[in-house]
Amino acid sequence: MNSLVSRYPAHFNRFFEIIFPLLTWGIITLPFWLSPFHPAVVAYFLLSFNVYFFYKSLSVTIYSTLSYLKLRRLSKIKWLQLARKHRDYAKCHHVIIITNYRETIDKVRRTLDYLAKSDFPRNRILIVLAMEKREGLEAKKRAGILIGKFKKKFLLVTATYHPQLNEEVIGKASNSTWAAEFISKEIRKRKINPDFVTLTSCDADSLVPPQYFSYLTYLFLNDKDKYYHFYWAPVLLYSNFWEVALPVRLQATISSIVRLSTLSKSENLIQISTYSLSLRLLENIGYWDKDIIPEDWHIFLQAFFTYGEKVKTQPIYLIITRDAVNSYSFWRSLKSRYEQEKRWAWGITDIPYALSKFFTTPHIRLVPKFLRILYIMETHLFWPTSFFILTLGAYILQFVNPVFSRTSLGHNLPKISGLLLTVTTLFLTILIFIDAKSRPKRPASFSIAKTPLLVFQWVLLPVVSFLLSSLPALEAHTRLLLGKRLEYKVTEKI
C-alpha cells in the first residue's frame, strides 16, 4: 500500500477526498434509505448517536470547568520571575508574525498595543507584519504607519509583502511561510541563536495578554521536547462580544467554550488560530504548506508525520481574545459568519492529507497514527451530521417506516432520545456560568434591560447551530466531494 500511495499520490488523495464526504452524506441520509429494510438497525444507530452526543456534551462541560479553574489559578502566577531563573533566559527571543490582508489600521494597531504591554523584555521581541503584495499601495501605507508608531517599542518591527505565486493557494499559510522564511534569515543576520527563538502565528485581531511570552518562555526553556511541541492559549471570540448580532454572539460563545474545554484534553489538543512553536521545528518541517487554506491543524499534522508521537500541543492557561464576525448589517453578519464557519470546516482537507501520510510514513508507529487520524475524522464527521441525526433522525424513521413506530422500540425511540437531549440541556447551566465569567464585563453602552437576552439566546441554539455550523460544514464537505475548491475569503469584522 505504501508503494501504491507513493506512486499515485494525486489519485489516492482524490479517492480519500471523495470517500469521507460520502460517509458524511451516508450518515445524514441513513434514516431515509435504511429504514424501509432494517428499521431496528436505524433505531439503534440513532440511540447510539444520542448517547455519544450526551458523552460529548458531558465531556465539554467537565473539561471546560477544569480549564476555567486552572485558568483562574495559573493566570495569577508571575511567569516572568520563574522564567528568569533559567540559565538560558537571556538567550530567548520571540518572533510574532501578524498576517493581515485589508485589515484596518485600528485593528492591527490594537493588536500591537497589546503586544507592547508584554511583561517580557520587548527588546527581545521581533514583529513581522505579513502583508499581501496584491493589496498594493494600501498595504505599504498601512505598514509604514504601524512601523513608524511601534518600531521603538520592540527589537524589530518590519513588514513583508507576499507575492501571489502560481503554485500557492491564497491564504494565511502561504503568507506566513513567506514571512517566516524572511525572519529565518533575519535572525541569523542579527547573530541570534535560532535554537532559542519561538515563532508565534498571530491573527490580525488577536489580543495577547501581557504574561503570554513570559509564560511561553518558561514552558519553552523547561521543556525537554521543546523542538517537537506547539504552545497554545485558548483563543476566545470575546473581544467584541457586546457589539455583535445575537446569533453570531451565540455561535461565537459555543465556539469559545468548546475551545476552552479542549485546553485540558492534553492527549488530543491541537492548536487553533494563534499559537507558538520553536523556529527550529518550523524550519525542519519546511514551514507551512503553501497549497492549503486552514493552516493550524495542518501544520500540526506536518510535524506529526515528520516526527511522530513526540509532537504535541502544550496548553498555556491564559486567554487570547479575538473578534467575532461583525458587519454593517444583521444579514451581512450572518453571511460572513457562515463563510467563516465554512472556511474552518474546509479543514476536512486535512483528512485526505493525513490518510495519505498514514500509508507513507512507516517510521511512525501505527497506533499513534491511527488514533490521531481517528480524532480528526471524528471531529469533522460530528460537525455537519449531529444536527440532522439528533433532531430529525427519529421522525424520519417513523415517517419512512410507520409500521415500525408501532413496535416497542419504535414507540419508545423518540421518548428515549428526548430524555437524553433534555438531560444534555441541563449542562448548559454550567456553560452559561463559565461564559458569564470568561467574557468581558458589560459596557455602559449595552443596556442592562437587554441582559435577559444572554440567557434567552440559548433557546435559539438548535437553529443557530444548524444555520451557522452544520450547514456551512456540510457545504464544505460537499464541495470537496464535487472537487469544487474553496477560495479564501477574509472574514468581515468592523
Phi, psi and omega in degrees: 000321179303312182292324180294314180295321179292327182282323182236063186298320183293321181294315181291324178298316179293324178299315180291329177295331181276318187298313186292314175299327176297322177297319177301310180293327178297319179291316182297319184268359183307317179299334179285308190270343180259337183300323180295335186254318183224069183298326180295323178297316178298317181298314180293326176296315180296319177296318179298320180293321177296319177295320178298317178296321176300315179297317180297317180295317178297320180297314178299318181296313182294311185287328176292325176294315178300316180296318180299316180293320178295320179300316180299322183280310188283336180290346179272350181287141177276087187293329180297319179298320179290319181296323182297339182284345181282141185295336182259015183304317185292342181276343190284130175232153181233129175254134176240121174260118179254101179280133179205144179217115181059029174279153178286154177301319182298322181293313181289324178300319179297319177299316179292325177300318179294319179295327180290346177270003182301137178276352172284143182307120185284349175282005172236024176242129180242134184238132176242120173275106184273097183264165175256127182298329183293346178285342174079212185297331181300321179294317180294323178296314181296317179296319181298317179296316183291319178297317179300324183283327191245357187297333181273355184264350182223168176299321181208135166228117183219178180225147171241155182233101187285120178281156179274109182258149187299322186276000185257157171258131180297132179158187185295322185297308182294321178295316180297320179297318178301315180291320182291323177297323176296313185290332175301318178289320182295321179300315181288326177298326181272007178062032176269134180292112184295342179290345180242031179244129170256154178235129180249123174274115190236128175286160187295339181246017180280122180259105187270130181293156185302328184275356189305309186284336172289316176299312179300318179300314180299312180297313184298312184290333181261008182261114181291339178249036185301334183272011176233004189244148167259160179229133189215132169255143183299131181260104185259140186272063188243356187301320180243034187310318188275359185254340190271163179296150186305311180299321179294319179297320180295315180293323177295323178296314179299315179301319182293317180295319178297318177298319178299320181294325182292340183300327182268359178262074188299330184289334181243005187295125173229135187292155179225136167072277182245126188201168182231156175202167178287147177297326180299315179299316181299317180292321183293331180263006175080030179063196180282141171299139188262007182245026181231165178256293178288118191255346189288309176290328183294319180294327175297315180294324175304313180292318182298316182279002170262315187244353175080210190292351173297333184284122179215165173251123181267134182282143171244118186272065170224165181248126169259135179247150176225169176280141165280165181299135178209130181232190186275353176213162181301312185289324176294326177296315180296318180296316180294322178294321176300313181295322178296315180296322178296321178294319177297317181292342177294353171300352173303336178295345175291337183290309175303321178299313182293321180294321177296317179293329179305320184270349185242018179232068182295344181283352180255137183299145187297313186297311178301321178297314182298314182295321180294315180293321179300319179296317180294319178294318179301314181300313183283335178282322180292327185306302183273342188267334191302314183301312185296316182289318185287322187262332187244340189305309183295323181288324177295319178302314180293325180290316183286323182229078184296335179297321182295331181294344179271356175277166181299314180295315180296323180290322185272346183304308180298326181293315180294316179298317180297321179296315180298318181291325178295315178296322179298322181294339178295334178296337182300330181300321178290318181294323177297320179295313180298320178299315181297326181278337186266329185283165177296154179292152181298124177284161181298333182289342180266113185301134179296338178294339181272350185300329175302336178298333181294336174268317181299328184303333182292340175296331182276001186306314180300316181293314181296320179297323178292309186287325188247008177223294184296315184293311177296327177294320178295323177296319179299316179297318182292320177299319179294319178302318183273356179076021178264100186294149180272136176263141181290129176234131179290132179288134182280122178219109183272000000 
